[in-house]
Amino acid sequence: MKLKKISIAVLLGMAATGAVFAATQTVNATIRFLTPITFGAVTAVDLGDWQAGATGRNFEVDTTGTAGGTDVADYLTGASAGNVDIIGSATATIDIVANNFVANNSVVVSGVPCKYGAAAATTCHGAGITNQAAPGAGTNLLMGATVDTGTAHADGATATPTLDIVVSFN
């Protein structure tokens, strides 16, 4: 019984001396308002015309529309880079990645060279490009494509493999 009485006395003593108290802290909440990301004009990558022939070939069009790749000797004419006009916030940086490559007629995209605004040309596939300048009223993303063939193609055959360009606020 004495132990209980001592404990009550200690608690009463703490309350009487002001040792038990409450505190108040003000916490602010922050919100940012951004213009949504949209796409203006979109022009698809055109790999142009290539000679019909064997399987297992590699073709490329870079961000300037120049044809290349391991089998560039088979290039005939018509290549052009793609262009996407990205519109959005004037203050928030963005990340860009190319993914979801879907083959068509045994032609698959294996890489996506890209150039965003004034930045140097790089690649948008894999990890993509991060922390890019805010697009504002519109910044161009120039794109190329590297493709590989999985079958021989005859005269007049076409292929339209696809990919997604994903742009998000950083």
C-alpha positions as a Markdown table, in Angstrom:
| # | Residue | x | y | z |
|---|---|---|---|---|
| 1 | Met | 0.0 | 0.0 | 0.0 |
| 2 | Lys | 2.8 | 2.4 | 0.8 |
| 3 | Leu | 4.2 | 2.0 | -2.8 |
| 4 | Lys | 0.8 | 3.0 | -4.3 |
| 5 | Lys | 0.6 | 6.1 | -2.0 |
| 6 | Ile | 4.1 | 7.2 | -3.0 |
| 7 | Ser | 3.3 | 6.9 | -6.7 |
| 8 | Ile | 0.2 | 9.0 | -6.3 |
| 9 | Ala | 2.1 | 11.6 | -4.4 |
| 10 | Val | 4.8 | 11.8 | -7.1 |
| 11 | Leu | 2.2 | 12.3 | -9.8 |
| 12 | Leu | 0.3 | 14.9 | -7.8 |
| 13 | Gly | 3.6 | 16.7 | -7.2 |
| 14 | Met | 4.5 | 16.8 | -10.9 |
| 15 | Ala | 1.0 | 18.2 | -11.8 |
| 16 | Ala | 1.3 | 20.8 | -9.0 |
| 17 | Thr | 4.7 | 22.0 | -10.2 |
| 18 | Gly | 3.7 | 22.3 | -13.9 |
| 19 | Ala | 5.8 | 19.3 | -15.1 |
| 20 | Val | 2.8 | 17.9 | -17.1 |
| 21 | Phe | 1.8 | 20.2 | -20.0 |
| 22 | Ala | 0.6 | 20.3 | -23.5 |
| 23 | Ala | 2.2 | 21.9 | -26.7 |
| 24 | Thr | 0.7 | 23.2 | -29.9 |
| 25 | Gln | 2.6 | 23.2 | -33.2 |
| 26 | Thr | 1.3 | 24.8 | -36.4 |
| 27 | Val | 1.9 | 22.8 | -39.6 |
| 28 | Asn | 1.5 | 24.2 | -43.1 |
| 29 | Ala | 0.3 | 22.3 | -46.1 |
| 30 | Thr | 1.8 | 23.1 | -49.5 |
| 31 | Ile | 0.2 | 22.6 | -52.9 |
| 32 | Arg | 1.6 | 23.5 | -56.4 |
| 33 | Phe | -0.6 | 24.2 | -59.4 |
| 34 | Leu | 0.8 | 23.1 | -62.8 |
| 35 | Thr | -0.4 | 23.3 | -66.3 |
| 36 | Pro | -1.2 | 19.7 | -67.4 |
| 37 | Ile | 1.2 | 18.0 | -69.9 |
| 38 | Thr | -0.3 | 17.7 | -73.4 |
| 39 | Phe | 1.0 | 17.0 | -76.9 |
| 40 | Gly | 0.6 | 19.4 | -79.7 |
| 41 | Ala | 1.6 | 18.4 | -83.2 |
| 42 | Val | 2.9 | 14.8 | -83.5 |
| 43 | Thr | 4.8 | 13.5 | -86.5 |
| 44 | Ala | 5.7 | 9.8 | -86.7 |
| 45 | Val | 9.2 | 8.6 | -87.3 |
| 46 | Asp | 9.5 | 7.4 | -91.0 |
| 47 | Leu | 12.3 | 4.9 | -91.6 |
| 48 | Gly | 11.8 | 5.4 | -95.3 |
| 49 | Asp | 12.3 | 2.8 | -98.0 |
| 50 | Trp | 14.8 | 0.0 | -97.7 |
| 51 | Gln | 15.8 | -2.8 | -100.1 |
| 52 | Ala | 13.7 | -6.0 | -99.7 |
| 53 | Gly | 15.8 | -8.8 | -98.4 |
| 54 | Ala | 17.2 | -11.0 | -95.7 |
| 55 | Thr | 16.2 | -11.4 | -92.1 |
| 56 | Gly | 18.2 | -10.1 | -89.1 |
| 57 | Arg | 18.9 | -6.6 | -90.4 |
| 58 | Asn | 19.3 | -3.4 | -88.4 |
| 59 | Phe | 18.1 | 0.0 | -89.6 |
| 60 | Glu | 18.1 | 3.4 | -87.9 |
| 61 | Val | 16.9 | 6.9 | -88.4 |
| 62 | Asp | 18.4 | 9.5 | -86.0 |
| 63 | Thr | 16.9 | 12.7 | -84.7 |
| 64 | Thr | 18.0 | 14.6 | -87.8 |
| 65 | Gly | 16.3 | 12.1 | -90.1 |
| 66 | Thr | 19.7 | 10.6 | -91.3 |
| 67 | Ala | 19.6 | 6.9 | -92.1 |
| 68 | Gly | 22.1 | 4.5 | -90.4 |
| 69 | Gly | 22.4 | 1.2 | -88.7 |
| 70 | Thr | 24.3 | -1.9 | -89.4 |
| 71 | Asp | 22.6 | -2.4 | -92.8 |
| 72 | Val | 22.6 | 1.3 | -93.9 |
| 73 | Ala | 23.8 | 0.1 | -97.4 |
| 74 | Asp | 20.2 | -1.2 | -98.0 |
| 75 | Tyr | 18.7 | 2.3 | -97.4 |
| 76 | Leu | 17.0 | 3.9 | -100.5 |
| 77 | Thr | 15.1 | 7.1 | -99.6 |
| 78 | Gly | 12.5 | 8.9 | -97.5 |
| 79 | Ala | 13.7 | 8.7 | -93.9 |
| 80 | Ser | 12.6 | 11.5 | -91.5 |
| 81 | Ala | 12.7 | 12.0 | -87.8 |
| 82 | Gly | 9.5 | 12.1 | -85.7 |
| 83 | Asn | 8.5 | 15.2 | -83.8 |
| 84 | Val | 6.3 | 15.7 | -80.7 |
| 85 | Asp | 5.4 | 19.1 | -79.4 |
| 86 | Ile | 5.3 | 18.8 | -75.6 |
| 87 | Ile | 3.2 | 21.5 | -73.8 |
| 88 | Gly | 2.9 | 22.0 | -70.0 |
| 89 | Ser | 4.1 | 23.8 | -67.0 |
| 90 | Ala | 6.6 | 26.7 | -67.4 |
| 91 | Thr | 8.2 | 25.8 | -64.1 |
| 92 | Ala | 8.2 | 22.1 | -63.4 |
| 93 | Thr | 10.8 | 19.9 | -65.0 |
| 94 | Ile | 9.8 | 16.7 | -66.8 |
| 95 | Asp | 11.0 | 13.1 | -67.4 |
| 96 | Ile | 10.7 | 11.4 | -70.8 |
| 97 | Val | 10.9 | 7.7 | -71.6 |
| 98 | Ala | 10.1 | 5.5 | -74.6 |
| 99 | Asn | 8.7 | 2.1 | -73.8 |
| 100 | Asn | 6.0 | -0.5 | -74.8 |
| 101 | Phe | 7.7 | -1.4 | -78.1 |
| 102 | Val | 5.3 | -3.5 | -80.2 |
| 103 | Ala | 6.6 | -5.4 | -83.2 |
| 104 | Asn | 4.7 | -5.4 | -86.5 |
| 105 | Asn | 5.4 | -7.7 | -89.5 |
| 106 | Ser | 8.5 | -9.0 | -87.7 |
| 107 | Val | 10.0 | -5.6 | -87.3 |
| 108 | Val | 10.7 | -4.5 | -83.7 |
| 109 | Val | 11.9 | -1.2 | -82.3 |
| 110 | Ser | 15.1 | -1.7 | -80.3 |
| 111 | Gly | 16.0 | 1.9 | -79.5 |
| 112 | Val | 14.8 | 5.4 | -79.7 |
| 113 | Pro | 17.3 | 8.3 | -80.2 |
| 114 | Cys | 15.8 | 11.6 | -79.0 |
| 115 | Lys | 16.6 | 15.2 | -78.7 |
| 116 | Tyr | 14.5 | 17.4 | -76.4 |
| 117 | Gly | 14.6 | 21.2 | -77.0 |
| 118 | Ala | 18.1 | 22.6 | -77.0 |
| 119 | Ala | 19.6 | 19.6 | -75.1 |
| 120 | Ala | 22.0 | 17.2 | -76.8 |
| 121 | Ala | 20.8 | 14.2 | -78.6 |
| 122 | Thr | 20.6 | 11.1 | -76.4 |
| 123 | Thr | 18.3 | 8.0 | -76.0 |
| 124 | Cys | 14.8 | 7.9 | -74.6 |
| 125 | His | 14.6 | 4.1 | -74.2 |
| 126 | Gly | 15.7 | 2.3 | -71.1 |
| 127 | Ala | 15.9 | 4.8 | -68.2 |
| 128 | Gly | 14.9 | 7.6 | -70.5 |
| 129 | Ile | 15.9 | 11.2 | -69.9 |
| 130 | Thr | 15.2 | 12.9 | -66.6 |
| 131 | Asn | 15.0 | 16.3 | -65.1 |
| 132 | Gln | 14.5 | 18.1 | -68.5 |
| 133 | Ala | 13.5 | 21.7 | -68.8 |
| 134 | Ala | 9.9 | 22.7 | -68.3 |
| 135 | Pro | 8.1 | 22.6 | -71.7 |
| 136 | Gly | 6.1 | 25.8 | -71.2 |
| 137 | Ala | 4.1 | 26.8 | -74.3 |
| 138 | Gly | 5.7 | 24.0 | -76.3 |
| 139 | Thr | 9.1 | 22.3 | -76.7 |
| 140 | Asn | 9.9 | 19.9 | -79.5 |
| 141 | Leu | 11.0 | 16.3 | -78.9 |
| 142 | Leu | 12.8 | 15.0 | -82.0 |
| 143 | Met | 12.8 | 11.2 | -82.2 |
| 144 | Gly | 14.4 | 8.5 | -84.3 |
| 145 | Ala | 14.1 | 4.8 | -84.2 |
| 146 | Thr | 16.4 | 1.8 | -84.4 |
| 147 | Val | 14.6 | -1.4 | -85.7 |
| 148 | Asp | 15.6 | -5.0 | -86.3 |
| 149 | Thr | 14.0 | -7.3 | -88.7 |
| 150 | Gly | 13.0 | -10.8 | -87.7 |
| 151 | Thr | 12.1 | -12.2 | -91.1 |
| 152 | Ala | 12.9 | -11.6 | -94.8 |
| 153 | His | 10.7 | -9.0 | -96.4 |
| 154 | Ala | 9.5 | -9.0 | -100.1 |
| 155 | Asp | 9.0 | -6.1 | -102.4 |
| 156 | Gly | 6.1 | -3.9 | -101.3 |
| 157 | Ala | 6.0 | -5.2 | -97.7 |
| 158 | Thr | 5.5 | -2.7 | -95.0 |
| 159 | Ala | 5.8 | -2.7 | -91.2 |
| 160 | Thr | 4.5 | -0.2 | -88.6 |
| 161 | Pro | 6.0 | -1.1 | -85.2 |
| 162 | Thr | 4.8 | 1.1 | -82.4 |
| 163 | Leu | 6.1 | 2.6 | -79.1 |
| 164 | Asp | 4.9 | 4.9 | -76.4 |
| 165 | Ile | 6.4 | 8.2 | -75.4 |
| 166 | Val | 5.7 | 8.9 | -71.7 |
| 167 | Val | 6.2 | 12.4 | -70.3 |
| 168 | Ser | 5.7 | 13.1 | -66.6 |
| 169 | Phe | 6.5 | 15.9 | -64.2 |
| 170 | Asn | 9.7 | 15.3 | -62.3 |
